[in-house]
Amino acid sequence: MSASSEPPRAGLHVLKFGGTSLGNSERVREVASIIATQSEKGPTVAVVSALGHVTDELVTASELATAGDERYGARLRELRELHLKSVEELARPEDQEGVAKSVETLLAGLDELLQGVSLVKECTPRTQDGVLSVGERLSAILVAAALRAHGTEAEACDAKDLIVTDANFGSANVILKTTREQVVPHFEQAAPLQVVTGFIGGTTTGDTTTLGRGGSDYTATLLGAILEAEVVEIWTDVNGVMSADPRIVQEAFSLESLNYDELMELSHWGAKVMHPAAVQPARESGLPILIRNTLNRDFEGTEVQGVAAPGRGPVRGIASINDVSLLRLEGTGLQGAPGTAERLFGALARARISVILITQASSERSICFAVEPHKLDEAVELIHEAFELERAAGLVEDLVVERRCSILAAVGEAMRESPGIAGRIFDVLGHHRVNVRAIAQGSSEINISFVVTQDDEERALRAVHRALFQPEGRSLRLYVTGVGRVGAALLDQIEAQAPILRDSGVEVVLAGLGRSKGVVLDVEGLDLSDWRRVAESEMTDAAEMIQTAVRSDHPRRVFVDATASQEVTENYETLLGAGVAVVSANKLAFSETMERFQTLKRLGAQGMGIFFETTVGAGLPILKTIEDLVATGDTIDRVEGVLSGTVGFISDRLMGGATFSEALKEADDLGFTEPDPREDLGGRDVARKLVILGRMAGFSYELDDVHIEPLLPGEGWTDISVDEFWKRLPEVDDHFTERREKALEAGNVLRYLASVNNEHASVRMTEVGPGHPCASLADSENLVTIISTRYKNTPLVVRGPGAGPDVTAAGVFADILRALAES
């Protein structure tokens, strides 16, 4: 190519390929195809990293040699075998001998270097750079050979001869003026396509240097800026820059465009597509960057330039650094003391310890900052030395250290013009019970960074991503345990109502289904229309559903307990503590100790809520009515009524002329009773409901405080099997017939009445007159009368069916929708 006064390579594309794109010979051939295709369109320069994992192998070999461990030789032999095999697979036959000779020459030089290291048991930074540079040099030779085999003339170019640096080995600084003087003439005169080694530079005295982290990206953008390229293409193994790490966030999407500052921020905070320093040459020269995917050539790429097109919202993406240590220096001696920050960060800078994040309390009493874990002990020692006098005087405390932390950062240029972003982020974190350890936001407002524990990182990342990028909707993840009569009716009702809910913007996803045999889980949703078959699918341990609900980052999770299991209720605190709403038809937890009742209510109020309307009165709005009265300042004096639909049904049939055993058998046939009817007849079930009612009304009762008159006369009923119970049941018929006749003679009816006030709570079969609200009850109706300050002369009455799977399921369903509405 002849020299010209025009930019040396007008229309030039610089293509850079990292180690993941060069993982094996097949991928190298793909890279060669990409380069060749572009070179047919116009001038092209390729920049390559070492083949996948080769740099790591070189580091290990140097460490072994430094330790005098002869196993470094085995590492070299493996590298030799890898690269010579690649020559056979990539180079054309007539080219193989020459390429193999070039590879052998480089490896022989590497062997000499490591032999020297092994002898003196020291690997200086200068020597280390010489060792590490071999990976890129070998790679450039192989890629050039693959291009020639593809039909494109190409040659390897050692950037040591082009990019001039200082002697800061390991992270050399480029001398731009001298580098430009080397680069421009070389590319004006170079005829074949140049495959340039990334990561490498050289001093003016000829020593090899490396450019530090992201060095190959830096090589590409530096060459692109000097040569006034049209674009620099960074080829990776993912679809450009993603809105979040797709390994953690399934919904992460590729970004179409970014500006330079956004890319630098995302890269700094953990997005591994490009190193921030590599962006700077492009930013200074206005050089566009296109980030593409070697494994998906159809992906058009993420475009990076000075002004980016609008995205889905003010936040472009969320990045995270997985492992940092958080330190906090505090004490009264820091307040108003000039130079404190300089002493602190100066001590770290002199030891070349990078500070990742800084935040300071407005009172100046504390400074919080994060460092890499492997630098933690050194940082602590240095800072304690720097503030030794203040510590001795009690003016500065010992450093507070938090290990195993992660930093998340939401990045977007438009954030500065969009109020409320921080509020949304921290609201969703609070909703998911994620404790934020530190917060930092620069005055540019291009990012909000915050520190959480490592255990919370993935949950926080998914939750924040969903809050910022997912379309608004009222979807929920439902976990149902118990598919008996009530549970089955509930699932049928949800399935029938799903289309109507969907039309109103509510999507119910059945993520878990539990029964006594085990649980079936699917975060994407089980088939509601065929849940009975699904319930028989391959199951996992019951505890797994609790853990799945707890670990889920979905903003609206509801756990439904449609069992009578004590074991299930033991998970309520865990669920509530993780931000999962609990909807329960199970009375056990709420009628245990008053202390636990208060704990559950408190946890529910702090989180997504706990809803247990159906523990009393099936689907009747009894508890909510009482709760609203108390919340609005009313004082409840007494609550009484018939609280058992089963016993109410029996009483109604008994007063209609049936024997007691006939009435109970009919109730059982209709599904009103528990599997063991004695649970309904012993009075304890009603007493549990009464305790819950009393507590909601403001009375403090334990279950043992309730005076219970069992429905069945005599003793021994609990000592026999269910089958034996049914056989012996007619023995009580005469007793109840006699009580019925006595009540009728007095113009009364029998009702199993529960009553509670501030001094007394009781459950007993009693006669009520025709004027009593409970006298007219029929079938399985429940009735509760509430006597309060506002409803003293005319009690507030709630009446309706108090038993049956359909009405109870409807009440549970209503609680689920209430949980959704209050989320």
C-alpha positions in Angstrom: 0.0 0.0 0.0 1.4 3.4 -0.9 1.8 6.2 1.5 -0.9 8.9 1.4 -1.7 12.2 3.1 -5.2 10.8 3.8 -5.8 8.8 7.0 -3.8 5.6 6.4 -6.7 3.2 6.4 -9.9 5.1 5.5 -12.8 2.8 6.2 -10.6 0.5 8.3 -12.2 -2.0 10.7 -10.1 -3.3 13.6 -11.4 -6.7 14.8 -10.3 -8.0 18.2 -10.8 -11.6 19.4 -10.4 -12.7 23.0 -9.4 -16.1 24.3 -13.0 -17.4 24.5 -13.4 -16.8 20.8 -10.2 -18.8 20.2 -11.0 -21.7 22.5 -10.2 -24.5 20.0 -9.3 -25.0 16.3 -12.9 -24.9 15.2 -13.4 -21.5 16.8 -10.1 -20.3 15.3 -11.4 -21.2 11.9 -14.6 -19.4 12.6 -12.6 -16.3 13.6 -10.6 -16.6 10.4 -13.8 -16.7 8.4 -15.1 -13.6 10.2 -11.8 -11.7 9.5 -11.7 -12.8 5.9 -15.3 -11.8 5.2 -14.6 -8.3 6.6 -11.3 -8.0 4.7 -13.3 -8.5 1.4 -15.4 -5.5 2.3 -12.5 -3.2 3.1 -9.2 -2.6 5.0 -9.0 -4.8 8.1 -6.7 -5.3 11.1 -7.1 -8.2 13.5 -6.0 -8.2 17.1 -5.9 -11.4 19.0 -5.5 -12.7 22.6 -3.9 -16.0 23.5 -5.9 -19.1 22.9 -8.4 -20.0 25.6 -6.8 -20.8 29.0 -3.2 -20.5 27.6 -2.5 -17.4 29.7 -3.6 -19.2 32.8 -1.3 -22.1 31.9 1.6 -19.7 31.5 1.0 -18.1 34.9 0.9 -21.6 36.5 4.1 -22.6 34.7 5.9 -19.5 35.9 4.7 -20.1 39.5 5.9 -23.7 39.4 9.3 -22.6 38.0 9.6 -20.0 40.7 9.0 -22.6 43.3 11.6 -24.9 41.8 8.9 -27.4 40.9 9.9 -29.3 37.8 6.3 -29.8 36.9 6.5 -26.6 35.0 8.1 -28.7 32.2 4.9 -30.8 31.9 2.9 -27.6 31.5 5.2 -26.5 28.7 4.9 -29.9 27.0 1.1 -29.6 27.1 1.3 -26.1 25.6 3.7 -27.4 22.9 1.3 -30.3 22.1 -1.7 -28.0 21.9 -0.1 -25.5 19.6 1.5 -28.0 17.2 -1.7 -29.9 17.0 -3.4 -26.6 16.1 -0.9 -26.0 13.4 -1.8 -29.4 11.8 -5.5 -28.5 12.1 -5.4 -24.9 10.9 -2.4 -24.4 8.5 -2.5 -25.4 4.8 -0.2 -28.4 4.2 2.5 -26.4 2.4 2.5 -23.8 5.2 2.7 -26.3 8.2 6.5 -26.7 8.3 7.1 -22.9 8.4 4.4 -22.3 11.0 5.5 -25.2 13.2 9.0 -23.8 13.1 7.8 -20.4 14.3 5.9 -22.0 17.1 8.8 -24.2 18.1 11.1 -21.1 18.2 8.8 -19.2 20.5 8.3 -22.2 22.8 12.1 -22.8 22.9 12.5 -19.2 24.1 9.9 -19.7 26.7 11.6 -22.9 27.9 14.9 -20.9 28.3 13.1 -18.2 30.3 11.5 -20.7 32.7 14.7 -22.7 33.1 16.3 -19.5 34.3 13.4 -18.7 36.6 13.7 -22.3 38.1 17.4 -21.9 38.7 17.2 -18.6 40.6 13.7 -19.3 42.0 12.6 -15.8 41.1 10.4 -14.5 38.3 10.8 -10.7 38.1 8.0 -8.6 36.6 10.2 -8.2 33.5 10.6 -11.9 33.1 6.9 -12.5 33.8 5.9 -10.2 31.0 8.2 -12.1 28.7 6.6 -15.4 29.7 3.0 -14.2 29.4 3.6 -12.5 26.0 4.2 -15.9 24.4 0.5 -16.8 24.4 -0.5 -13.9 22.2 2.5 -14.4 19.9 1.6 -18.1 19.3 -2.1 -17.1 18.8 -1.2 -14.5 16.1 0.9 -17.1 14.2 -2.0 -19.6 14.3 -4.7 -17.1 13.3 -2.6 -15.8 10.4 -2.0 -19.4 9.3 -5.8 -20.1 9.4 -6.5 -17.0 7.3 -4.0 -18.1 4.7 -5.7 -21.6 4.7 -9.0 -19.7 4.1 -7.5 -18.0 1.1 -6.7 -14.6 2.7 -3.0 -13.5 2.8 -2.1 -12.6 6.3 0.9 -12.3 8.6 1.5 -12.2 12.4 2.5 -8.9 13.7 4.3 -8.6 17.1 3.0 -5.4 18.8 6.2 -5.3 20.8 7.6 -3.5 17.7 4.7 -1.1 17.4 3.3 -0.1 20.9 6.0 1.7 22.9 5.6 1.7 26.6 7.4 2.6 29.8 9.1 -0.1 31.9 6.2 -0.6 34.3 6.2 -4.3 33.7 2.8 -6.0 34.3 0.8 -2.8 33.6 2.9 -0.7 31.2 1.8 2.7 30.2 1.8 3.5 26.5 4.0 6.4 25.2 1.5 7.7 22.7 3.7 10.0 20.6 6.3 7.3 20.0 3.7 4.6 19.4 2.0 6.7 16.8 5.3 7.2 15.0 5.7 3.5 14.9 2.2 2.4 14.1 1.3 4.8 11.2 4.3 3.9 8.9 4.0 0.2 9.6 0.4 0.1 8.4 1.0 2.4 5.5 3.6 -0.1 4.2 2.2 -3.5 5.4 0.6 -5.4 2.4 -0.8 -8.6 3.9 -3.6 -8.4 6.4 -2.0 -7.9 9.8 -2.8 -10.2 12.8 -1.5 -8.2 15.7 -0.7 -9.5 19.2 -2.9 -7.9 21.8 -1.8 -7.3 25.3 1.9 -6.7 24.4 4.1 -3.7 24.1 7.8 -2.9 24.2 10.1 -0.5 25.8 12.5 1.8 23.9 15.3 -0.6 24.9 13.5 -3.6 23.4 12.1 -5.3 26.5 8.7 -6.9 26.2 5.9 -5.4 28.4 2.3 -6.2 29.0 -0.5 -3.7 29.2 -2.4 -5.2 32.2 -6.0 -6.3 32.4 -7.9 -5.7 29.3 -4.7 -5.2 27.4 -5.9 -6.8 24.1 -9.0 -4.6 24.1 -6.7 -1.6 24.7 -4.4 -2.7 21.8 -7.5 -2.7 19.5 -8.9 0.7 20.5 -5.4 2.2 20.6 -4.7 1.0 17.0 -8.1 2.1 15.9 -7.7 5.6 17.3 -4.3 6.1 15.8 -5.3 4.7 12.4 -8.6 6.7 12.5 -10.5 3.5 11.9 -14.2 3.5 11.0 -15.0 1.1 13.9 -13.4 -1.3 16.3 -15.2 -4.6 16.7 -14.7 -6.5 19.9 -15.7 -10.1 19.4 -16.7 -12.1 22.5 -18.7 -15.2 23.2 -21.9 -13.4 24.3 -24.4 -11.2 22.5 -22.7 -7.9 23.2 -23.3 -6.0 26.4 -26.2 -7.5 28.4 -28.5 -5.7 30.7 -27.2 -8.1 33.5 -25.2 -11.3 33.8 -27.3 -13.8 31.8 -26.0 -16.6 34.0 -27.8 -15.1 36.9 -30.7 -13.2 35.3 -32.6 -15.3 32.7 -34.4 -12.3 31.4 -31.2 -10.3 30.7 -31.2 -8.9 27.2 -28.6 -7.5 24.8 -28.2 -3.7 24.7 -28.4 -2.1 21.2 -26.4 0.9 22.1 -24.4 2.6 24.9 -22.3 5.7 25.2 -18.6 5.5 26.3 -19.3 6.5 29.9 -22.0 3.9 30.3 -19.7 1.1 29.0 -16.9 2.2 31.2 -19.1 2.2 34.3 -20.6 -1.2 33.5 -17.1 -2.6 32.8 -15.8 -1.1 36.1 -18.6 -2.7 38.1 -18.2 -6.2 36.7 -19.5 -6.4 33.1 -16.5 -8.3 31.6 -17.0 -7.4 27.9 -14.3 -4.7 27.9 -11.9 -3.3 30.5 -12.7 0.4 31.3 -9.2 1.5 30.4 -9.6 0.1 26.9 -12.6 2.4 26.2 -10.6 5.5 26.8 -8.7 5.7 23.4 -12.1 5.3 21.6 -13.7 7.9 23.8 -11.0 10.5 23.3 -11.1 10.1 19.5 -14.8 9.5 19.0 -14.1 6.0 17.6 -17.2 3.8 17.5 -17.0 0.4 19.2 -19.1 -2.6 18.1 -19.3 -5.5 20.5 -20.2 -8.7 18.7 -20.5 -12.5 19.3 -18.2 -15.0 17.6 -20.7 -17.7 18.3 -23.6 -15.8 16.8 -22.6 -13.8 13.7 -26.2 -12.8 13.0 -26.2 -10.7 16.1 -25.6 -7.1 14.9 -23.8 -6.1 18.1 -23.9 -3.5 20.8 -22.9 -0.1 19.4 -20.8 2.2 21.7 -20.2 5.9 20.8 -20.5 9.3 22.2 -24.3 9.6 22.1 -26.3 6.5 22.3 -29.9 5.9 21.1 -32.5 5.7 23.9 -32.9 2.4 25.6 -35.8 0.7 27.4 -35.5 3.1 30.3 -33.2 5.4 32.1 -31.1 2.5 33.4 -29.0 0.7 30.7 -27.8 -2.2 32.7 -26.9 -3.7 36.1 -23.4 -5.0 36.8 -22.0 -6.7 39.8 -18.6 -7.6 41.4 -19.0 -10.8 43.2 -16.4 -10.8 45.9 -15.2 -7.7 47.8 -14.3 -6.9 51.4 -16.0 -3.9 53.0 -14.1 -1.8 55.5 -15.3 1.0 57.7 -13.0 3.5 59.5 -14.9 5.5 62.2 -14.3 7.6 65.2 -14.9 11.0 66.6 -11.3 11.9 65.6 -12.3 11.9 62.0 -14.9 14.7 62.3 -13.6 18.0 60.9 -10.0 16.6 60.7 -8.5 17.8 57.4 -6.4 15.3 55.4 -8.1 12.2 56.8 -9.1 10.9 53.4 -5.6 11.6 52.0 -3.9 9.7 54.8 -6.3 6.8 54.4 -6.2 6.4 50.7 -2.6 7.6 50.3 -1.5 4.6 52.5 -3.4 2.3 50.2 -2.2 3.9 47.0 1.4 3.6 48.0 0.9 -0.1 48.4 -0.9 -0.2 45.0 -4.1 -1.3 46.7 -7.1 -0.3 44.5 -10.2 1.0 46.2 -13.3 -0.2 44.4 -16.0 1.9 46.2 -16.0 4.8 48.6 -18.8 6.4 50.6 -18.6 8.8 53.6 -21.1 9.7 56.2 -22.2 13.3 56.1 -21.2 13.7 59.7 -17.6 12.8 58.6 -17.5 10.3 61.5 -17.0 7.3 59.2 -15.5 6.4 55.8 -16.6 3.2 54.2 -14.7 1.6 51.3 -14.2 -1.7 49.5 -11.1 -3.6 48.4 -10.3 -6.9 46.7 -10.3 -9.7 49.3 -6.7 -10.8 48.6 -5.6 -7.2 49.6 -7.7 -7.1 52.8 -5.1 -8.1 55.4 -2.5 -5.8 54.0 -5.0 -2.9 53.8 -6.1 -3.4 57.5 -2.4 -3.4 58.6 -1.6 -0.3 56.6 -4.6 1.7 57.9 -4.0 0.7 61.5 -0.4 2.0 61.1 -1.6 5.2 59.5 -4.0 6.0 62.4 -1.9 4.5 65.2 -1.9 7.6 67.3 -5.6 8.2 67.0 -6.4 4.6 67.8 -4.2 4.8 70.9 -6.0 7.9 72.0 -9.4 6.4 71.4 -10.2 8.9 68.7 -10.4 6.3 65.9 -11.7 2.7 66.4 -10.3 -0.4 64.9 -11.5 -1.1 61.3 -14.8 -2.8 61.0 -14.4 -5.5 58.3 -17.2 -7.3 56.4 -16.1 -10.1 54.2 -18.0 -11.9 51.4 -19.7 -8.9 50.1 -20.8 -8.0 46.5 -21.3 -4.7 44.8 -24.2 -4.1 42.4 -24.4 -1.0 40.2 -27.3 0.3 38.1 -25.8 2.4 35.2 -27.5 4.7 32.8 -26.8 8.2 31.4 -30.5 9.1 31.5 -30.7 8.4 35.3 -29.7 12.0 36.1 -32.9 13.2 34.4 -35.1 10.5 35.9 -36.2 11.0 39.5 -37.2 8.0 41.6 -34.7 5.4 40.3 -33.0 5.0 43.7 -36.4 4.8 45.3 -37.4 1.9 43.0 -34.1 0.1 43.6 -34.1 0.3 47.3 -37.8 -0.4 47.6 -37.5 -3.7 45.8 -34.5 -4.6 47.8 -36.4 -4.0 51.0 -39.3 -6.0 49.6 -37.0 -8.9 49.1 -35.4 -8.5 52.6 -32.0 -7.6 51.1 -30.0 -5.6 53.6 -27.8 -2.9 51.9 -24.5 -2.5 53.6 -23.3 0.7 51.8 -24.4 3.0 49.0 -22.5 5.3 46.7 -23.6 7.6 43.9 -21.4 10.0 42.1 -22.4 13.6 41.3 -22.7 12.7 37.6 -25.6 10.4 38.6 -24.7 7.9 35.9 -24.7 5.1 38.4 -26.0 4.0 41.8 -23.8 1.5 43.5 -24.6 -0.5 46.6 -23.1 -3.3 48.7 -24.9 -6.5 49.8 -23.7 -9.8 51.2 -22.6 -12.4 48.7 -25.6 -14.6 49.8 -28.0 -11.8 48.7 -26.2 -10.9 45.4 -28.1 -13.1 42.9 -31.5 -12.5 44.5 -30.8 -8.7 44.6 -29.6 -8.7 41.0 -32.6 -10.6 39.7 -35.1 -8.5 41.7 -33.6 -5.1 40.7 -33.4 -6.2 37.0 -37.1 -7.2 37.1 -38.1 -4.0 38.8 -36.3 -1.8 36.3 -36.8 -3.7 33.0 -39.7 -6.0 33.2 -43.1 -4.7 32.0 -45.4 -3.7 34.8 -47.9 -6.5 35.7 -49.6 -8.1 38.6 -48.2 -11.6 38.2 -47.6 -13.8 41.2 -45.8 -17.1 41.9 -48.2 -19.4 43.8 -47.0 -22.3 46.0 -49.9 -24.5 47.2 -49.5 -27.2 49.8 -52.5 -29.5 50.4 -54.7 -30.8 47.6 -57.5 -32.3 49.7 -61.0 -31.0 49.4 -60.2 -27.3 50.0 -57.0 -27.4 48.0 -58.6 -29.2 45.1 -61.5 -26.7 45.0 -59.1 -23.8 45.2 -57.0 -25.0 42.2 -60.2 -25.6 40.2 -61.4 -22.1 41.0 -58.1 -20.5 40.0 -58.0 -22.4 36.8 -61.6 -21.4 35.9 -60.9 -17.7 36.8 -57.5 -17.5 35.1 -58.7 -16.1 31.8 -60.7 -13.3 33.5 -57.7 -12.5 35.8 -55.4 -12.4 32.8 -57.7 -10.0 31.0 -57.4 -7.7 34.0 -53.6 -7.9 34.0 -53.2 -10.6 36.7 -51.2 -13.7 35.9 -51.3 -16.5 38.4 -48.4 -18.9 37.9 -48.6 -22.2 39.9 -44.9 -22.7 40.7 -45.3 -25.4 43.3 -47.8 -28.0 44.4 -47.4 -30.0 47.5 -49.2 -33.0 49.0 -48.3 -35.6 51.7 -46.2 -37.6 49.3 -44.0 -34.7 48.2 -44.0 -31.6 46.0 -43.8 -30.8 42.3 -42.0 -27.7 41.3 -41.7 -25.6 38.1 -40.7 -21.9 38.3 -42.1 -21.4 34.8 -45.5 -22.7 35.9 -47.3 -26.0 36.3 -50.3 -26.7 34.1 -53.3 -25.5 36.1 -55.7 -27.1 33.6 -54.3 -30.5 34.4 -53.2 -30.1 38.0 -54.5 -33.5 39.1 -52.1 -35.3 36.7 -49.3 -32.9 37.6 -49.8 -33.7 41.3 -48.9 -37.3 40.5 -45.7 -36.3 38.7 -42.2 -37.1 39.9 -41.9 -35.4 43.3 -39.1 -34.0 45.4 -38.8 -33.4 49.1 -41.5 -31.2 50.7 -38.8 -28.9 52.2 -37.7 -28.0 48.6 -40.8 -26.0 47.9 -40.2 -23.8 50.9 -36.6 -23.2 49.9 -37.7 -22.5 46.3 -40.2 -20.0 47.4 -37.7 -18.4 49.7 -34.9 -18.2 47.1 -37.1 -16.9 44.3 -36.6 -13.3 43.4 -40.1 -12.8 42.0 -41.6 -9.7 43.6 -44.9 -11.4 44.4 -44.8 -14.9 45.9 -47.7 -16.4 47.8 -47.5 -19.6 49.8 -50.9 -21.3 50.5 -51.4 -23.7 53.3 -54.6 -25.7 52.7 -53.6 -28.4 55.2 -54.2 -29.1 58.8 -50.5 -29.9 59.3 -48.5 -28.6 62.2 -45.3 -29.3 60.3 -46.3 -27.0 57.5 -47.0 -24.1 59.9 -43.5 -24.3 61.2 -42.3 -22.7 57.9 -44.4 -19.5 58.2 -41.7 -17.4 59.9 -39.1 -18.4 57.3 -41.4 -17.6 54.4 -42.5 -14.3 55.9 -38.9 -13.3 56.6 -38.0 -13.9 53.0 -40.8 -11.7 51.7 -43.3 -14.4 50.8 -46.9 -13.8 51.6 -48.6 -16.6 53.5 -52.3 -17.4 53.0 -53.5 -20.1 55.4 -56.7 -22.0 56.1 -54.8 -23.8 58.9 -55.8 -22.7 62.4 -52.9 -24.3 64.2 -50.3 -21.5 64.0 -52.8 -18.7 64.9 -54.2 -20.5 68.0 -50.8 -21.5 69.5 -49.2 -19.1 72.0 -50.1 -15.5 72.0 -46.4 -14.7 71.5 -46.3 -16.6 68.2 -49.5 -15.0 67.0 -48.0 -11.6 67.6 -44.8 -12.6 65.9 -46.6 -13.8 62.8 -48.7 -10.6 62.6 -45.5 -8.5 63.0 -43.6 -10.4 60.3 -46.6 -10.2 58.0 -46.8 -6.4 58.5 -43.1 -6.1 57.7 -43.3 -8.2 54.6 -45.9 -9.3 52.0 -48.5 -10.1 54.6 -50.1 -13.0 56.3 -53.8 -13.8 55.5 -55.9 -16.3 57.5 -59.5 -15.2 57.0 -60.7 -18.8 56.3 -59.4 -20.1 59.7 -62.7 -18.8 61.1 -66.0 -19.0 59.2 -64.7 -20.5 55.9 -65.3 -17.8 53.3 -67.1 -15.3 55.6 -65.5 -11.9 56.1 -65.4 -12.2 59.9 -61.7 -11.5 60.8 -61.4 -8.7 58.3 -64.5 -7.0 59.7 -63.1 -7.2 63.3 -59.7 -6.0 62.1 -61.2 -3.0 60.4 -63.3 -2.1 63.5 -60.3 -2.2 65.8 -58.1 -0.4 63.3 -60.7 2.5 63.1 -60.9 2.9 66.8 -63.9 0.8 67.8 -63.7 -1.3 71.0 -65.0 -4.8 70.9 -66.9 -5.9 74.0 -68.0 -9.4 73.1 -67.9 -11.8 70.1 -70.2 -14.8 70.0 -71.8 -17.1 67.6 -71.8 -20.5 65.9 -68.3 -21.1 64.5 -68.5 -24.6 63.2 -70.4 -25.2 60.0 -70.1 -28.9 60.6 -71.6 -28.8 64.1 -74.1 -26.1 62.9 -75.3 -28.5 60.2 -75.6 -31.4 62.7 -77.6 -29.1 65.1 -79.9 -28.1 62.3 -80.6 -31.7 61.2 -81.0 -32.7 64.8 -83.6 -30.1 65.5 -85.3 -31.2 62.3 -85.8 -34.7 63.7 -82.7 -36.7 62.6 -80.7 -38.7 65.1 -77.3 -37.4 65.9 -75.5 -40.3 64.1 -77.6 -39.7 61.0 -76.9 -36.0 61.0 -73.1 -36.6 61.4 -73.1 -39.2 58.6 -74.8 -36.7 56.3 -72.3 -34.0 57.1 -69.5 -36.4 56.4 -71.0 -37.4 53.1 -71.2 -33.7 52.1 -67.6 -33.1 52.9 -68.3 -30.8 55.9 -66.3 -32.9 58.4 -62.6 -33.5 59.0 -61.4 -37.0 57.9 -61.7 -37.8 61.6 -65.0 -36.3 62.6 -64.0 -36.3 66.3 -61.9 -33.3 65.6 -65.1 -31.4 64.9 -67.0 -32.8 67.8 -64.4 -32.4 70.6 -64.9 -28.6 70.7 -61.2 -27.9 70.4 -61.5 -26.9 66.8 -64.1 -24.3 67.7 -62.0 -23.2 70.7 -59.1 -22.5 68.3 -61.4 -20.3 66.1 -62.6 -18.5 69.3 -59.0 -17.8 70.4 -58.3 -16.3 66.9 -61.4 -14.2 67.1 -60.6 -13.0 70.6 -57.1 -12.1 69.6 -58.2 -10.2 66.6 -60.7 -8.4 68.8 -58.0 -7.3 71.2 -58.3 -10.0 73.9 -55.3 -12.0 75.0 -56.3 -15.7 75.3 -54.4 -18.9 75.2 -56.1 -22.1 74.0 -56.1 -23.6 77.5 -58.0 -20.5 78.8 -61.1 -21.5 76.8 -63.7 -23.5 78.7 -64.8 -26.3 76.4 -67.8 -28.5 76.7 -67.2 -31.4 74.3 -70.2 -32.3 72.1 -69.9 -36.0 72.7 -71.1 -37.2 76.2 -68.9 -39.5 78.2 -65.3 -40.5 77.8 -63.2 -42.9 75.7 -64.1 -41.6 72.3 -60.5 -40.6 71.5 -59.1 -44.0 72.4 -60.7 -45.9 69.5 -60.2 -46.0 65.8 -62.3 -44.0 63.3 -64.0 -47.2 62.1 -64.9 -48.1 65.7 -66.1 -44.6 66.3 -68.6 -44.8 63.5 -69.8 -48.2 64.8 -70.4 -46.9 68.3 -71.8 -43.5 67.4 -75.5 -44.5 67.6 -74.9 -44.9 71.4 -75.2 -41.1 71.8 -78.5 -40.8 69.8 -80.7 -41.1 72.8 -78.8 -38.4 74.7 -79.2 -35.8 71.9 -82.8 -36.8 71.3 -83.6 -36.1 74.9 -81.8 -32.7 74.8 -83.7 -31.8 71.6 -87.1 -32.6 73.1 -86.3 -30.6 76.2 -85.3 -27.6 74.1 -88.5 -27.8 71.9 -90.7 -28.0 75.0 -89.2 -24.6 76.1 -89.6 -23.1 72.6 -85.8 -23.1 72.1 -83.3 -24.7 69.7 -79.9 -26.3 70.4 -76.8 -24.4 69.2 -73.1 -25.1 69.8 -72.3 -21.5 70.9 -68.9 -19.9 71.3 -68.5 -16.7 73.2 -65.5 -14.5 74.2 -65.1 -11.2 76.0 -62.3 -9.7 78.0 -62.9 -11.9 81.0 -64.2 -15.3 79.7 -64.2 -17.6 76.7 -66.3 -20.7 76.4 -67.6 -23.2 73.9 -70.7 -25.3 74.7 -74.0 -26.8 73.5 -76.8 -24.6 74.8 -80.4 -23.6 74.2 -81.2 -20.3 72.5 -84.6 -18.7 72.3 -86.3 -17.6 69.1 -85.1 -14.1 69.5 -81.4 -15.1 69.5 -79.6 -14.3 66.2 -78.4 -18.0 66.0 -81.9 -19.5 66.4 -82.7 -19.2 62.7 -79.5 -20.8 61.3 -79.9 -23.5 58.8 -77.7 -26.2 57.3 -74.0 -25.3 57.7 -74.4 -21.6 58.3 -72.0 -19.8 60.6 -73.0 -16.7 62.4 -70.9 -14.2 64.4 -72.3 -11.3 66.4 -70.0 -8.5 67.3 -71.0 -6.3 70.2 -68.8 -3.1 70.4 -68.9 0.5 71.4 -70.4 1.3 68.0 -72.6 -1.7 67.7 -73.8 -2.0 71.3 -77.6 -1.8 70.9 -77.8 -3.5 67.5 -74.9 -6.0 67.2 -73.1 -6.4 63.9 -73.9 -9.8 62.4 -71.9 -11.8 59.8 -73.8 -14.8 58.6 -73.4 -17.4 55.8 -72.1 -20.9 55.0 -69.4 -21.8 57.4 -68.3 -25.2 56.0 -67.7 -26.8 52.6 -64.7 -27.0 50.3 -66.1 -24.5 47.8 -66.8 -21.6 50.1 -63.6 -22.2 52.1 -61.6 -22.3 48.8 -63.3 -19.1 47.7 -62.1 -17.4 50.9 -58.6 -18.6 50.4 -58.7 -17.4 46.8 -59.9 -14.0 48.0 -57.0 -13.9 50.4 -54.6 -14.7 47.6 -55.9 -11.8 45.5 -55.8 -9.5 48.6 -52.1 -10.5 49.0 -51.5 -9.6 45.4 -53.4 -6.2 45.8 -51.4 -5.3 48.9 -48.0 -6.2 47.3 
